[in-house]
């Protein structure tokens, strides 16, 4: 991987890290008030509960992505950045440009994510 591509990916990871930190910080500022949870109207209460679950899910996803981004930042200081964790082959530059935090090539990701259907066991 040439140095310019490496530097661009590093900058992209730093930008992603800052955006995720800001996004996660916004959850702390907009916390759920006890009044919204203890609504007198059952429909409002149900909607508040649903909104809370969605917010918690979004927060968890952003937190997980932040961990992946930070792991990628650590890997950029190592010789194996851009290599697949499974096959040790290179991860395509297009894939890294789209998601510089990935740890697998598309072939290994496809194999790893594939779940056979019950009829395929026969």
Secondary structure, DSSP 8 states (H G I E B T S, - for coil): --HHHHHHHHHHHHHHHHHHHHHHHHHHHT---HHHHT-SSHHHHHHHHHHHHHHHHHHHHHHHHHHHHHHHHHHTTSTTTTB-TTT--B--HHHHHH-TT--S-HHHHHHHH----GGGG-
